[in-house]
Amino acid sequence: MLNKVEDNVYEVPQGYQKGMRVPGRIFISDDLLDMVEPGTIEQVANVATLPGIVKYSMAMPDAHLGYGFPIGGVAAFREEGGVISPGGVGFDINCGVRLLRSELDVGTVRPLISDLIETLFREIPSGVGATSRLHVSDRELTDAFLGGSGWAVEQGFGTRKDVEHCEEQGCLKGADPAQVSLKARKRGRPQFGTLGSGNHFLEIQRVSEIYDSEAAKRFGLFLGQVTVMIHCGSRGAGHQICTDHLGVLSGAVRKYGIELPDKQLACAPIGTPEAKNYFGAMACAANYAWANRQIISHWTREVFGKLLGEGEMPLVYDVAHNVAKVEEHQVDGKRERLYVHRKGATRSFGPSRPEVPASYSGIGQPLLIPGSMGTPSYVLCGQDRALELTFGSACHGSGRIMSRTQAKKTFRGTDIKKALQDEGIKVVATEPAILAEEAPGVYKPSRQVVDVVHNLGIARKVAQLVPLGVSKG
């Protein structure tokens, strides 16, 4: 039985499941709680049994069923006695979102929206197994694993300003290419500059509402402005890295005598060879994802430059959704280094954190929360209260309320495409089934999800973005 702590905060009591070391916390409204997929709360409780977990096992308002951890899950572990778990990161390591802004208004772009989306769909490959027109050598792949977004910029894909506006400046420290298998390399080498499939997208949007004029001005946003949101991750490289190390960590559970309620929570104590090797490989995948989004950004700018003469398109920010990072946080009045796992959750650092880019000092880190096709996306800014409540974390999207299998039984892709076109939204996809899997009705209402974190003071709403055209995998 869940206990309501306050508005938008529910507690999973420590006695909910045997072996819980801490309670669970779900940050969600009463209405959204009714939409949570079955089994999600049990996963929050399962995570609370892991060694070294600090304060709470947490879930954001977009939480739904995942592998081991719920998607939307957040958990922090002490260096001494804690663990690292691939289930707390996910298979698509550093799946994330970036936002490009233009100086164009919607009146200029709307007449060309079909040409823009068709050209972007053609120039930026998408779909399962999609390969790129960019072919890198094994040495270049290693450099990308180590350098992330900065490596892509050095290859001519963007500017140093882009790097400054990426979380972790587009490069997670501790990457160890020696821990990446040949199979992961083989899968990743041909996929730089590709979107992938599933919920990944490239979306042309307009700024439809401004909630915080000061923050919007600092982020370079204005009403009627055209923006581009890019959502993708580490492609086959990240998936293979997760798969490879899950096998190793499953053995580590037995080796180190860790009792788990779910084998999908495979983990290893921090500091052990298995944990170090996974972290080094995970950082490679995270950096691959930042390089991937950087290349896609460059090609997007080229398309806008060719069709509209607008090729600069500065990066507002780039956020990671699936990653484990070493961060310093206050715990019981003491500063501690923690391994913070965010799986389907966005870092939300307020003005007090030095990690916030200098250009956004006094405002907080931008958060980019995508909706589903046809529904609004949001730009928020991090708040210091998130450090107290969630180790500086917030939601990452709308959150599914039904599986892809169920979605394909419920919706027809052709119907979804027509409905979106009737709303004036141009959509292209590799196949109709993708549109059924990602239909707006498959997700929680994005406005309600964002309102939870806004009302809790975890993050503050800055602007709403609505789609003009969508390229889907």
Number of C-alpha atoms within 10 A of each C-alpha: 9 13 11 14 11 11 13 20 18 21 20 25 16 17 13 17 16 12 16 24 22 21 22 28 29 26 28 25 19 13 10 19 16 11 17 21 18 13 12 21 23 17 25 30 30 25 31 28 22 27 22 21 24 21 20 25 29 31 33 29 31 34 36 27 24 20 18 24 35 30 31 32 35 31 28 29 23 20 18 13 12 20 23 33 27 31 25 31 30 28 25 25 33 30 27 28 26 27 25 21 23 19 15 17 16 17 11 12 20 18 10 12 20 18 14 24 22 17 16 23 22 11 18 23 24 26 18 15 16 19 21 18 13 12 14 16 10 12 9 15 22 20 18 26 29 25 23 29 32 27 24 25 20 12 10 11 20 23 18 13 13 22 24 21 24 24 21 19 20 27 26 24 18 15 26 19 21 12 18 26 15 12 13 20 19 15 17 22 21 21 26 30 28 28 33 25 19 17 17 21 24 27 25 26 26 27 24 16 15 21 14 14 13 13 23 21 12 13 22 15 24 19 16 18 21 28 27 24 23 24 23 30 32 31 30 26 32 31 19 25 26 24 15 18 25 21 11 17 22 17 15 20 18 14 10 12 9 15 15 18 17 13 13 17 26 27 31 29 25 21 15 13 12 18 21 19 21 27 25 21 25 32 28 34 37 33 31 36 32 37 28 24 29 31 24 25 27 20 19 23 24 19 20 19 14 12 14 15 12 15 17 17 22 20 25 23 24 28 28 31 28 28 28 29 19 17 13 14 18 13 15 8 7 8 10 15 17 25 22 27 28 32 34 32 29 27 26 29 28 27 18 15 18 11 15 24 21 13 13 17 16 14 23 27 29 33 31 27 28 25 25 23 28 22 18 21 24 22 27 26 26 31 28 19 18 21 21 14 18 23 29 24 32 35 33 31 28 28 27 23 22 20 16 18 10 13 21 19 11 14 18 17 20 13 14 22 21 14 13 20 15 10 12 15 22 24 25 18 20 16 13 16 18 21 27 25 24 24 26 20 19 22 21 23 20 22 16 17 25 26 18 24 26 19 13 19 16 27 32 26 23 23 24 21 27 23 28 27 27 28 27 27 25
